[in-house]
Every structure is written in C-alpha cells, then in structure tokens.
Amino acid sequence: MIYLIAVVMGYFTATNGMVERRARTFIGMGYTNPTYAKMSALGGLGGWFCILPAAYFVGSDYGNGFLQGLLFCAAALGGAVLAGLVKFPGLSYLIGAFTLPVNIALVALVYLITRA
C-alpha cells in the first residue's frame, strides 16, 4: 500500500512537470485561471518536497530504514516513468493544478499508516 502511494505521488509530480513544460513552451497552452496556474507552478516544486518526507516516514518506521526509504523513492520514480507512458490529455491540466494538495494529503496518509 505504501509503495502504491509512492507511485501515485510520482505520477502526479511528473504529470505536473510535463504540464508546466508544455504551458511554458507553447503559446496558448497555459491555464486561463491564474489560481490554477499558481497551484500548478507550486506543485512542481512541492512534489519532491512531499515525496522526501514521506520516504523519511517510511524509512523511520520499518526495520531497514534507509533501504525502505530508498525503495519508496524508487517507487516514486517508477510512477514518474508511468506518467510518461500513460497520458490523459484532458485530465493532465487538472492533475497538474492539484499536485500539491494531493501530495500533501498523501504524505499525511503515509504518516498515519506508518505511525498506526
């Protein structure tokens, strides 16, 4: 379950990165709503800053601490690769805008799972 959360976090972060690159490269491909644009811009920065604390929580809970945290980061990278393979064109902009709130909620979920 923990590693599935890592894959989802990596997927959201990579999708946000692809959306931001597309929005900045092509004219007319950005967000029309400035709030969504700001949320998407913050999501790219906050994506890995959410994955790393979650990896710390996983590593501090299980026996092989560093190894489990490293596997969590590897699962997040696997989710990032999956984002490159599986694309939802209409949904990508929505995923990009809500990356930061979803990843924060998933970090809280990982914390609750590892501390229970």
Helices and strands as residue ranges (DSSP letters): H 2-25, H 34-61, H 65-85, H 89-97, H 99-115
